[in-house]
Amino acid sequence: MANRLQREKSPYLMQHGENPVDWYPWCEDAFEKAKREGKPVFLSIGYSTCHWCHVMAHESFEDPEVAERLNRDFVSIKVDREERPDIDAVYMSVCQAMTGSGGWPLTIFMTPEQKPFFAGTYFPKHGGCGQFGLMELLERIAELWKQNRAELLKAGNQIAVAINREQTGKGRKPDRQLTRRAYGQLARTFDHPWGGFGAAPKFPTPHNLLFLMEYAHGAGEPNAMKMVEITLENMAKGGILDQIGGGFSRYSTDEMWLVPHFEKMLYDNALLLIAYLKAYQYTRRECFADTAHRTARYILRELTGEEGACCCGQDADSDGVEGKYYVFTPEEIKGVLGNADGEGFCRRYDITDSGNFEGKSIPNRIQASESGWDRDDPRLKKLYDYRRNRTKLHKDDKILLSWNAWAIIALAKAGQILDEPSYLEAAIRIQQFIDGKMVTEDDRLYLRYRDGEAAYVGQLEDYGVYALALLELYRITFALKYLQAAIHRAKQMVELFEDREKGGYYMTAFDGEQLIAHPKETYDGAMPSGNSVAAMVLQVLAALTGDPRWQSAADRQLSFLAGETGEYPSTSCFGMMAMMRALYPHRELVCVTGGGVPGALQAYLKEHPADDLSVLLKTGENGQTLASCAPFTKDYPIPEQGAMYYLCENGACKAPVSDFSQLRL
């Protein structure tokens, strides 16, 4: 039996297109039907590569008995959280407020006016041991709706009021105490033997690691860098890293990073690639460069489509079994590689008869005494090819703008730091795809692209991360078109999303669809929040352009974040990184030359993170255009030969020099 979801582009919605449930996508028609027929709404939110979403689908949504009850008593709506992060954010906040936790699949019961009165996550078809199953829950809520609807409507109104708490964030100036507190909170939850934060399950949270690296450098705190190294080293040895094909899974179910939840997401791999690259620059440890190469290659090989952009991710399940794609027995390995090489791989990568995951083995190097195989070893390629033919992984092939913007940042950095032009070329192709396929006729951004269709208006995250990606492309290539485009998208970000009265940035634009709440997210979850990213964009632009309007916008946003994060600044580590750029010493460098980018400058930026340095390049050709972006550069004269370097530090400008080494950066 087909339903309306068959006509959608989202792979997640299409997976439910043959359910006997009479699903609607999120649309006005669904709520009008609920009002007309006097029924509550059943809202289910998930995503295509979610293991427990698959379980609930097979147990319940494919079941005729469940479908009959849903179709009789409810109007059912299915939402892809990756296509509509705004809807997910609103109703996830409801679930967390009502139950103290959240996750996917997200299950919401609400009024036809979109006001929720019950929330949960996964429910089996039938309950047990005092727990509700979905069938019992549907029966109970249908009964309450008929007999005590007024109480449910009252509860929905109360919850809607509760989640619309006012966020002002004003009245607090950013200070170094906040960044120290963020560091201290991370240090207290740090797992010293294995790295990471808190108990299992453990998420990579690469933005925490990026903050710690900047804090180690800016505040002179070596323990912060030690925490990063322990985490990155242990993750690279664990099963969370695909030792055969590269790329990281979403999280580890244990403390030592051995058994992952096997789905792989673009955003995790992009942000982790950035973290390993930064760690390599700070430490020059080759193991970090090697992991960065493996991660970049995974993104390009597995997630990048023919048009140049990256898809969302790959499923945890193969043939309905979680992790089947990734695990091996010793006999399998020897069958592919032969006895000698097979035994060598098993010894190095912990492939044993007893196994480490449901009777089979996840390749890892946690206890290995011998070094692993080189990333270009043909024996790894042999295993990789065998695995691809043995079973298949489902791929969510939709393209999300903000996730691709993180990939631009990661791949552009990888191209520069690892001296691999193909990575930078890939980043530029993604940017060209976005500009060519994901921009509306009136020059706004789309959120999603799939199968020839761009859809859904861009949200704060799309404008913020894309502006940051354009700034990164300028930092690496010094092509002014990227700086100009970054300024343009940042201006749109301010105009469309900033709450100038109460502070902060809304998740959705003022002229977008109005939900029951209009959130301003400041919590950095799996990815940095839109407000954290906005703070970084504004601070970078203020330093680069010298334009007081950007500095004023940055000051407003940092004040908002300081107020909102309050006693828990470690929940907004990317925002703390933006704050560090304002609170700790920063330098601005203008290189003026009649030719191209001087080799000495290129070499310095390749070798050093240079997070505390903003660089502009003025040439005979771009001077006028650069002045439109950074007016203070218009009076810098072009030398007849060579280059001149103008360095300012902490508001004081030094004498210009023609020899880069004299800058003593």
C-alpha positions as CSV (number, residue, x, y, z in Angstrom):
1,M,0.0,0.0,0.0
2,A,1.5,3.3,-1.1
3,N,1.1,6.5,0.8
4,R,2.0,10.2,0.2
5,L,5.6,9.7,1.3
6,Q,6.4,8.0,-2.0
7,R,6.3,11.4,-3.7
8,E,8.9,12.9,-1.3
9,K,12.7,13.2,-2.0
10,S,14.0,12.4,1.4
11,P,15.3,8.8,1.5
12,Y,14.0,8.5,5.1
13,L,10.5,9.5,4.1
14,M,10.7,7.3,1.0
15,Q,11.6,4.3,3.2
16,H,8.1,4.6,4.7
17,G,6.4,5.1,1.4
18,E,5.0,1.6,1.3
19,N,3.9,1.5,4.9
20,P,0.2,0.7,5.5
21,V,0.2,3.8,7.8
22,D,-1.5,6.7,6.0
23,W,1.5,9.0,6.5
24,Y,1.6,12.7,5.6
25,P,4.8,14.7,5.3
26,W,4.8,17.9,7.4
27,C,2.2,20.0,5.6
28,E,-0.8,22.2,6.2
29,D,-3.1,19.5,4.7
30,A,-2.3,17.1,7.6
31,F,-3.2,19.6,10.3
32,E,-6.3,20.7,8.4
33,K,-7.4,17.1,8.3
34,A,-6.8,16.7,12.0
35,K,-8.9,19.8,12.7
36,R,-11.7,18.8,10.4
37,E,-11.9,15.3,11.8
38,G,-11.2,16.2,15.4
39,K,-8.2,13.9,15.7
40,P,-4.9,14.2,17.5
41,V,-1.7,14.2,15.5
42,F,0.9,11.4,15.7
43,L,4.3,12.8,14.8
44,S,7.3,10.6,14.2
45,I,10.8,12.1,13.5
46,G,13.9,10.2,12.5
47,Y,16.5,10.0,9.8
48,S,17.5,7.5,7.2
49,T,20.6,5.9,8.8
50,C,19.1,5.6,12.3
51,H,19.2,2.0,13.6
52,W,16.3,2.3,16.0
53,C,14.2,4.2,13.5
54,H,14.5,1.0,11.3
55,V,13.6,-1.2,14.2
56,M,10.4,0.8,15.0
57,A,9.5,0.9,11.3
58,H,9.8,-2.9,11.0
59,E,8.0,-3.6,14.3
60,S,5.2,-1.1,14.0
61,F,4.9,1.0,10.9
62,E,5.0,-1.9,8.6
63,D,2.5,-3.8,10.8
64,P,-1.2,-3.8,9.6
65,E,-2.5,-3.8,13.2
66,V,-0.6,-0.7,14.2
67,A,-1.4,1.0,10.9
68,E,-5.1,0.3,11.4
69,R,-5.2,2.0,14.8
70,L,-3.1,4.9,13.6
71,N,-5.2,5.5,10.6
72,R,-8.5,5.2,12.6
73,D,-7.7,7.5,15.5
74,F,-4.9,9.8,14.4
75,V,-3.4,11.9,11.6
76,S,0.1,10.6,11.2
77,I,3.1,12.8,10.1
78,K,6.6,11.6,9.3
79,V,9.5,14.1,9.4
80,D,13.2,13.7,8.3
81,R,15.0,15.6,11.1
82,E,17.9,16.4,8.7
83,E,15.6,18.1,6.2
84,R,13.6,20.0,8.9
85,P,16.0,20.6,11.9
86,D,13.7,23.4,13.0
87,I,10.8,21.0,13.6
88,D,13.1,18.5,15.3
89,A,14.6,21.1,17.6
90,V,11.2,22.3,18.8
91,Y,9.8,18.8,19.5
92,M,13.1,17.4,20.8
93,S,13.1,20.2,23.4
94,V,9.6,19.0,24.4
95,C,10.8,15.4,24.8
96,Q,13.8,16.5,26.9
97,A,11.6,18.7,29.1
98,M,9.0,16.0,29.6
99,T,11.2,12.9,30.0
100,G,14.7,14.2,30.8
101,S,16.2,12.6,27.7
102,G,15.8,12.4,23.9
103,G,16.8,10.6,20.8
104,W,15.5,9.1,17.6
105,P,13.0,8.0,16.6
106,L,11.2,10.8,18.3
107,T,7.6,10.1,19.1
108,I,5.2,13.0,19.7
109,F,1.4,13.2,20.3
110,M,0.0,16.7,19.8
111,T,-3.1,18.7,19.1
112,P,-4.2,19.8,15.5
113,E,-2.7,23.2,16.5
114,Q,0.8,21.5,16.8
115,K,0.9,21.7,20.6
116,P,2.4,18.5,22.1
117,F,0.9,16.7,25.1
118,F,3.0,13.5,25.1
119,A,6.6,12.7,24.1
120,G,8.9,9.8,23.9
121,T,11.4,8.0,21.7
122,Y,11.4,4.4,20.6
123,F,8.4,2.2,21.6
124,P,8.2,-1.5,20.8
125,K,4.9,-2.7,19.3
126,H,3.9,-4.2,22.7
127,G,5.2,-3.3,26.1
128,G,6.3,-5.3,29.1
129,C,7.7,-5.0,32.6
130,G,5.6,-1.9,33.2
131,Q,6.6,-0.2,30.0
132,F,4.1,1.0,27.4
133,G,4.2,-0.5,23.9
134,L,3.0,1.5,21.0
135,M,-0.2,-0.4,20.7
136,E,-1.1,0.3,24.3
137,L,0.0,3.9,24.0
138,L,-2.2,4.5,21.0
139,E,-5.2,2.9,22.7
140,R,-4.7,5.0,25.9
141,I,-4.2,8.3,24.1
142,A,-7.2,7.7,21.8
143,E,-9.3,7.0,24.8
144,L,-8.1,10.1,26.6
145,W,-8.7,12.2,23.5
146,K,-12.3,11.1,23.4
147,Q,-13.1,11.2,27.1
148,N,-10.8,14.0,28.5
149,R,-9.8,16.1,25.6
150,A,-9.9,19.4,27.5
151,E,-7.1,18.2,29.8
152,L,-4.9,17.2,26.9
153,L,-5.5,20.5,25.2
154,K,-4.6,22.3,28.5
155,A,-1.4,20.2,28.8
156,G,-0.5,21.1,25.2
157,N,-1.0,24.8,25.9
158,Q,1.1,24.6,29.0
159,I,4.0,22.8,27.2
160,A,3.9,25.3,24.4
161,V,4.3,28.2,26.9
162,A,7.1,26.4,28.7
163,I,9.2,25.8,25.6
164,N,8.9,29.5,24.6
165,R,11.1,30.7,27.4
166,E,12.6,34.1,26.7
167,Q,16.3,34.0,25.7
168,T,17.9,37.4,26.2
169,G,21.4,36.5,27.1
170,K,22.1,40.2,27.9
171,G,23.8,41.7,30.9
172,R,27.0,39.7,30.8
173,K,30.2,40.7,29.2
174,P,32.5,37.9,27.8
175,D,35.5,37.3,30.0
176,R,38.4,34.9,30.3
177,Q,36.7,33.3,33.4
178,L,34.1,31.8,31.0
179,T,36.7,30.1,28.9
180,R,38.6,28.9,32.0
181,R,35.3,27.5,33.3
182,A,34.7,25.7,30.0
183,Y,38.1,24.1,30.2
184,G,37.6,23.1,33.9
185,Q,34.3,21.5,33.1
186,L,35.8,19.5,30.3
187,A,38.8,18.5,32.5
188,R,36.5,17.2,35.2
189,T,34.6,14.9,32.9
190,F,37.7,13.8,30.9
191,D,38.3,10.0,30.7
192,H,42.1,9.9,31.3
193,P,42.8,6.3,30.3
194,W,40.8,6.5,27.0
195,G,40.0,10.1,26.2
196,G,36.7,11.7,25.5
197,F,34.3,13.1,28.0
198,G,31.9,11.3,30.4
199,A,30.9,7.7,30.5
200,A,29.8,5.5,27.6
201,P,28.2,5.9,25.2
202,K,31.0,8.3,24.1
203,F,30.6,10.8,21.3
204,P,33.7,12.3,19.5
205,T,32.5,16.0,20.0
206,P,35.4,17.4,17.9
207,H,34.4,21.0,18.6
208,N,35.4,20.3,22.3
209,L,38.8,19.2,21.1
210,L,39.2,22.2,18.8
211,F,38.4,24.5,21.8
212,L,40.9,22.7,24.0
213,M,43.7,23.1,21.3
214,E,43.0,26.8,21.1
215,Y,42.8,27.1,24.9
216,A,46.1,25.2,25.3
217,H,47.8,27.7,22.9
218,G,46.1,30.9,24.0
219,A,46.0,30.3,27.8
220,G,49.3,28.3,28.0
221,E,47.6,25.2,29.4
222,P,49.5,22.1,28.4
223,N,47.0,19.7,30.0
224,A,44.4,20.8,27.5
225,M,46.5,19.6,24.6
226,K,47.3,16.4,26.4
227,M,43.5,15.7,26.7
228,V,43.2,16.2,22.9
229,E,46.1,13.9,22.1
230,I,44.9,11.1,24.3
231,T,41.4,11.3,22.8
232,L,42.5,11.5,19.1
233,E,45.1,8.7,19.5
234,N,42.7,6.3,21.2
235,M,39.9,7.0,18.7
236,A,42.3,6.3,15.8
237,K,43.1,2.9,17.4
238,G,39.6,2.0,18.1
239,G,36.8,0.4,16.2
240,I,35.1,3.7,15.9
241,L,37.5,4.4,13.1
242,D,37.0,2.1,10.1
243,Q,40.5,0.6,10.0
244,I,40.0,-0.8,6.5
245,G,38.1,1.9,4.6
246,G,38.6,5.0,6.8
247,G,36.0,7.3,8.3
248,F,34.5,7.4,11.8
249,S,31.3,6.0,13.1
250,R,28.9,8.3,15.0
251,Y,29.8,7.2,18.6
252,S,31.2,4.4,20.7
253,T,29.1,2.2,22.9
254,D,32.0,1.6,25.3
255,E,34.7,3.7,27.0
256,M,37.6,2.5,24.9
257,W,36.2,3.4,21.5
258,L,36.0,-0.3,20.5
259,V,32.3,-1.0,19.6
260,P,30.8,1.9,17.6
261,H,27.2,2.6,16.6
262,F,28.2,1.8,13.1
263,E,26.4,4.6,11.1
264,K,28.8,7.1,9.6
265,M,27.8,10.8,9.1
266,L,29.3,13.5,7.0
267,Y,29.4,16.1,9.8
268,D,31.3,13.8,12.2
269,N,33.9,13.0,9.6
270,A,34.3,16.6,8.5
271,L,34.7,18.0,12.0
272,L,37.0,15.2,13.1
273,L,39.1,15.8,10.0
274,I,39.5,19.4,11.1
275,A,40.5,18.2,14.6
276,Y,43.1,15.8,13.4
277,L,44.6,18.4,11.0
278,K,44.8,21.0,13.8
279,A,46.4,18.4,16.1
280,Y,48.9,17.6,13.4
281,Q,49.9,21.2,13.1
282,Y,50.3,21.6,16.8
283,T,52.2,18.4,17.5
284,R,53.6,17.3,14.1
285,R,52.7,13.7,15.0
286,E,52.4,11.6,11.8
287,C,49.7,9.4,13.3
288,F,47.4,12.4,13.2
289,A,48.2,13.3,9.6
290,D,47.7,9.6,8.7
291,T,44.2,9.6,10.3
292,A,43.4,12.8,8.5
293,H,44.3,11.3,5.1
294,R,42.2,8.3,5.8
295,T,39.2,10.4,6.8
296,A,39.5,12.7,3.8
297,R,39.8,9.8,1.5
298,Y,36.7,8.2,3.0
299,I,34.7,11.4,2.5
300,L,35.8,11.6,-1.1
301,R,35.4,7.9,-1.9
302,E,32.2,7.0,-0.1
303,L,30.2,10.2,0.5
304,T,31.0,12.4,-2.6
305,G,28.6,12.2,-5.5
306,E,29.2,12.7,-9.2
307,E,28.2,16.3,-9.1
308,G,30.8,17.1,-6.5
309,A,28.7,17.5,-3.3
310,C,28.6,15.1,-0.3
311,C,25.7,13.0,0.8
312,C,24.6,12.7,4.4
313,G,25.9,9.4,5.6
314,Q,25.8,5.6,5.6
315,D,23.6,3.2,7.6
316,A,24.7,1.1,10.5
317,D,22.8,-1.9,9.2
318,S,23.4,-4.3,6.3
319,D,20.8,-6.9,5.4
320,G,19.0,-5.8,8.5
321,V,21.9,-6.6,10.8
322,E,23.7,-3.8,12.7
323,G,27.5,-3.8,12.0
324,K,27.4,-6.8,9.6
325,Y,29.3,-4.8,6.9
326,Y,32.3,-4.1,9.2
327,V,32.9,-7.4,11.2
328,F,35.1,-10.4,10.2
329,T,36.2,-13.9,11.3
330,P,39.8,-15.0,11.0
331,E,38.7,-17.5,8.3
332,E,37.3,-14.8,6.2
333,I,40.4,-12.6,6.5
334,K,42.6,-15.6,5.5
335,G,40.3,-16.5,2.7
336,V,40.9,-13.0,1.2
337,L,44.5,-12.4,2.0
338,G,46.0,-15.9,2.3
339,N,47.3,-17.5,5.5
340,A,50.4,-15.5,6.0
341,D,49.0,-12.0,5.4
342,G,45.7,-13.0,6.9
343,E,47.4,-14.0,10.2
344,G,49.4,-10.8,10.1
345,F,46.2,-8.7,9.7
346,C,44.4,-10.7,12.4
347,R,47.3,-10.2,14.8
348,R,47.5,-6.5,14.2
349,Y,43.8,-5.8,14.1
350,D,42.4,-8.1,16.8
351,I,40.5,-10.5,14.6
352,T,40.0,-13.6,16.8
353,D,38.0,-16.8,17.0
354,S,36.0,-15.5,20.0
355,G,35.4,-12.1,18.5
356,N,34.8,-8.8,20.2
357,F,31.3,-8.1,18.8
358,E,28.5,-10.7,18.7
359,G,30.9,-13.6,17.9
360,K,32.8,-11.7,15.2
361,S,35.5,-9.1,15.3
362,I,35.6,-5.3,14.7
363,P,39.1,-4.5,13.4
364,N,40.9,-2.3,15.9
365,R,44.4,-1.6,17.2
366,I,43.7,-0.9,20.8
367,Q,46.0,-3.6,22.2
368,A,48.2,-3.9,19.2
369,S,52.0,-4.2,19.7
370,E,52.8,-4.1,16.0
371,S,52.2,-1.1,13.8
372,G,49.2,-1.1,11.5
373,W,49.4,-1.3,7.7
374,D,50.0,1.7,5.6
375,R,47.0,3.5,4.2
376,D,48.1,2.7,0.7
377,D,48.8,-1.0,1.4
378,P,47.2,-3.1,-1.4
379,R,46.2,-5.7,1.1
380,L,43.8,-3.2,2.7
381,K,42.4,-2.4,-0.7
382,K,41.8,-6.1,-1.2
383,L,39.9,-6.3,2.1
384,Y,38.0,-3.1,1.2
385,D,36.9,-4.5,-2.2
386,Y,35.9,-7.8,-0.6
387,R,33.8,-6.1,2.0
388,R,32.0,-3.9,-0.5
389,N,31.0,-7.0,-2.5
390,R,30.1,-9.1,0.5
391,T,27.2,-6.9,1.6
392,K,25.8,-3.4,0.9
393,L,25.4,-0.3,3.0
394,H,22.4,1.9,2.6
395,K,23.4,5.5,1.9
396,D,21.3,8.6,2.5
397,D,22.2,10.5,-0.6
398,K,20.5,13.8,0.0
399,I,22.8,16.9,0.2
400,L,22.5,19.2,3.1
401,L,24.1,22.7,2.7
402,S,25.4,23.2,6.2
403,W,27.0,19.7,6.4
404,N,28.6,20.3,3.0
405,A,29.9,23.6,4.3
406,W,31.7,21.7,7.1
407,A,33.1,19.4,4.4
408,I,34.4,22.5,2.5
409,I,36.3,23.7,5.6
410,A,37.7,20.3,6.3
411,L,38.8,19.4,2.8
412,A,40.3,22.9,2.2
413,K,42.3,22.7,5.3
414,A,43.4,19.1,4.4
415,G,44.6,20.3,1.0
416,Q,46.7,23.0,2.5
417,I,48.1,21.2,5.6
418,L,48.7,17.8,4.0
419,D,49.9,19.3,0.7
420,E,47.3,17.4,-1.3
421,P,45.8,19.6,-4.0
422,S,43.0,17.1,-4.8
423,Y,41.5,17.8,-1.3
424,L,41.3,21.5,-2.0
425,E,39.9,20.9,-5.4
426,A,37.2,18.8,-3.9
427,A,36.3,21.6,-1.5
428,I,36.1,24.1,-4.3
429,R,33.8,21.7,-6.3
430,I,31.4,21.5,-3.3
431,Q,31.3,25.3,-3.1
432,Q,30.6,25.5,-6.8
433,F,27.8,23.0,-6.4
434,I,26.2,25.0,-3.6
435,D,26.4,28.2,-5.6
436,G,25.0,26.5,-8.7
437,K,22.3,24.3,-7.3
438,M,21.3,25.5,-3.8
439,V,20.6,29.2,-4.3
440,T,17.1,30.6,-4.9
441,E,16.2,33.0,-7.7
442,D,16.1,35.8,-5.1
443,D,19.6,34.8,-3.8
444,R,18.6,32.9,-0.7
445,L,20.1,29.6,0.3
446,Y,18.3,26.2,0.1
447,L,18.7,23.7,2.9
448,R,18.5,20.4,1.0
449,Y,19.2,19.1,-2.5
450,R,18.3,15.7,-3.9
451,D,17.5,14.1,-7.3
452,G,17.6,17.5,-9.1
453,E,15.4,19.3,-6.6
454,A,16.6,21.9,-4.1
455,A,14.1,22.5,-1.3
456,Y,13.4,24.1,2.1
457,V,14.6,27.6,3.0
458,G,18.0,27.8,4.5
459,Q,18.3,28.2,8.3
460,L,20.8,29.9,10.5
461,E,23.2,27.0,10.4
462,D,23.2,27.1,6.5
463,Y,24.1,30.8,6.3
464,G,26.6,30.6,9.2
465,V,28.6,27.5,8.3
466,Y,28.6,28.5,4.6
467,A,30.0,31.9,5.4
468,L,32.6,30.2,7.6
469,A,33.5,27.9,4.7
470,L,33.9,30.8,2.3
471,L,36.2,32.5,4.8
472,E,38.2,29.4,4.9
473,L,38.5,29.2,1.1
474,Y,39.7,32.8,1.2
475,R,42.2,32.1,3.9
476,I,43.8,29.3,1.9
477,T,43.5,30.6,-1.7
478,F,43.4,34.4,-1.1
479,A,40.8,34.6,-4.0
480,L,38.8,37.7,-3.1
481,K,35.6,36.3,-4.5
482,Y,35.3,34.0,-1.5
483,L,35.7,36.9,1.0
484,Q,33.1,38.9,-0.9
485,A,30.7,36.0,-0.9
486,A,31.3,35.4,2.8
487,I,30.5,39.1,3.6
488,H,27.3,38.8,1.5
489,R,26.1,35.6,3.3
490,A,27.0,37.0,6.7
491,K,25.0,40.2,6.0
492,Q,22.0,38.0,5.1
493,M,22.5,36.0,8.3
494,V,22.3,39.2,10.4
495,E,19.3,40.5,8.5
496,L,17.3,37.3,8.5
497,F,18.0,35.8,11.9
498,E,19.3,38.2,14.5
499,D,17.1,39.3,17.3
500,R,18.3,42.8,17.7
501,E,16.0,43.5,20.6
502,K,16.8,40.5,22.9
503,G,20.0,39.2,21.5
504,G,21.1,36.1,19.7
505,Y,20.0,34.5,16.4
506,Y,16.9,32.5,15.7
507,M,17.2,29.1,14.1
508,T,14.8,30.1,11.3
509,A,14.4,33.3,9.4
510,F,11.8,36.0,10.3
511,D,9.8,35.3,7.1
512,G,10.0,31.5,7.5
513,E,7.3,29.0,8.7
514,Q,6.1,29.8,12.2
515,L,6.1,26.8,14.5
516,I,4.9,26.8,18.1
517,A,8.4,28.0,19.2
518,H,11.1,30.1,17.6
519,P,14.3,28.7,19.2
520,K,17.7,30.2,19.5
521,E,20.0,27.2,19.9
522,T,23.2,27.7,21.8
523,Y,24.0,24.2,22.9
524,D,26.7,22.5,20.8
525,G,25.4,19.0,20.2
526,A,26.8,16.7,17.5
527,M,27.7,19.9,15.6
528,P,28.3,23.5,16.8
529,S,25.1,25.4,17.2
530,G,24.0,28.1,14.8
531,N,24.6,30.8,17.4
532,S,28.2,29.5,18.1
533,V,28.9,29.6,14.4
534,A,27.4,33.0,14.0
535,A,29.7,34.3,16.7
536,M,32.8,32.9,14.9
537,V,31.8,34.3,11.6
538,L,31.3,37.8,13.0
539,Q,34.5,37.7,15.0
540,V,36.5,36.6,12.0
541,L,35.0,39.2,9.7
542,A,35.6,41.9,12.3
543,A,39.3,41.0,12.5
544,L,39.7,40.7,8.7
545,T,37.8,43.8,7.5
546,G,38.4,46.2,10.3
547,D,34.7,47.3,9.8
548,P,33.2,48.5,13.1
549,R,29.8,47.2,12.0
550,W,31.1,43.6,12.1
551,Q,32.8,44.3,15.4
552,S,29.5,45.6,16.9
553,A,27.6,42.6,15.6
554,A,30.3,40.3,17.1
555,D,30.2,42.1,20.5
556,R,26.4,41.7,20.6
557,Q,26.6,38.0,19.8
558,L,29.4,37.2,22.3
559,S,27.4,39.1,25.0
560,F,24.4,36.9,24.2
561,L,26.4,33.7,24.3
562,A,28.1,34.7,27.6
563,G,24.7,35.3,29.1
564,E,23.1,32.1,27.7
565,T,25.9,29.7,28.5
566,G,26.1,31.0,32.0
567,E,27.5,28.4,34.4
568,Y,27.9,25.8,31.7
569,P,30.1,27.3,29.0
570,S,31.5,23.9,28.0
571,T,28.1,23.2,26.3
572,S,29.1,25.9,23.7
573,C,32.7,25.2,23.0
574,F,32.6,26.5,19.5
575,G,31.2,29.7,20.9
576,M,34.0,29.8,23.4
577,M,36.5,29.6,20.5
578,A,34.9,32.7,19.1
579,M,35.1,34.3,22.5
580,M,38.8,33.5,22.7
581,R,39.5,35.4,19.5
582,A,38.1,38.5,21.2
583,L,39.6,37.9,24.7
584,Y,43.1,36.7,23.9
585,P,45.9,38.3,21.8
586,H,45.2,38.5,18.1
587,R,47.2,39.7,15.2
588,E,46.3,41.1,11.8
589,L,48.7,40.8,8.8
590,V,48.4,42.5,5.5
591,C,50.7,41.3,2.7
592,V,51.0,43.7,-0.2
593,T,52.7,42.4,-3.3
594,G,52.8,43.0,-7.0
595,G,52.8,39.2,-7.6
596,G,51.1,36.1,-6.2
597,V,51.1,34.7,-2.7
598,P,54.7,34.7,-1.3
599,G,56.0,31.2,-0.7
600,A,57.1,32.1,2.8
601,L,53.6,33.1,3.8
602,Q,52.1,29.9,2.3
603,A,54.6,27.8,4.1
604,Y,53.8,29.4,7.4
605,L,50.1,28.9,7.1
606,K,50.6,25.3,6.1
607,E,52.8,24.6,9.2
608,H,51.0,26.6,11.8
609,P,47.3,26.7,13.0
610,A,47.5,30.5,13.0
611,D,44.1,30.8,14.7
612,D,45.2,34.1,16.3
613,L,46.3,35.6,12.9
614,S,44.0,37.2,10.3
615,V,45.7,37.6,6.9
616,L,44.7,39.8,3.9
617,L,46.6,39.7,0.5
618,K,46.6,43.0,-1.5
619,T,47.9,42.9,-5.1
620,G,48.1,45.3,-8.0
621,E,45.0,43.6,-9.4
622,N,42.7,43.2,-6.4
623,G,43.4,46.5,-4.5
624,Q,40.2,48.2,-5.3
625,T,38.0,45.2,-4.7
626,L,39.8,44.5,-1.4
627,A,39.2,48.0,-0.2
628,S,35.5,47.5,-0.7
629,C,35.8,44.6,1.8
630,A,38.4,46.0,4.1
631,P,38.5,49.8,3.6
632,F,41.6,50.3,5.8
633,T,43.8,48.6,3.1
634,K,43.2,51.2,0.4
635,D,46.2,53.3,1.3
636,Y,48.7,50.4,1.5
637,P,51.2,51.0,-1.4
638,I,52.1,48.2,-3.9
639,P,55.9,47.7,-3.8
640,E,57.8,47.7,-7.1
641,Q,59.2,44.3,-6.3
642,G,58.8,41.6,-3.7
643,A,56.3,42.0,-0.9
644,M,55.7,44.2,2.1
645,Y,54.2,42.8,5.4
646,Y,52.2,45.0,7.8
647,L,51.6,43.3,11.1
648,C,49.4,44.7,13.9
649,E,49.2,43.0,17.3
650,N,46.8,43.9,20.1
651,G,45.9,47.2,18.5
652,A,49.4,48.3,17.9
653,C,51.0,48.3,14.4
654,K,54.6,47.4,13.8
655,A,56.9,48.8,11.2
656,P,56.5,47.1,7.8
657,V,59.1,44.6,6.7
658,S,59.9,43.1,3.3
659,D,61.4,39.9,4.7
660,F,58.7,37.5,6.1
661,S,61.2,36.0,8.6
662,Q,61.5,39.4,10.3
663,L,57.9,39.2,11.5
664,R,58.8,36.7,14.1
665,L,55.3,35.2,14.2
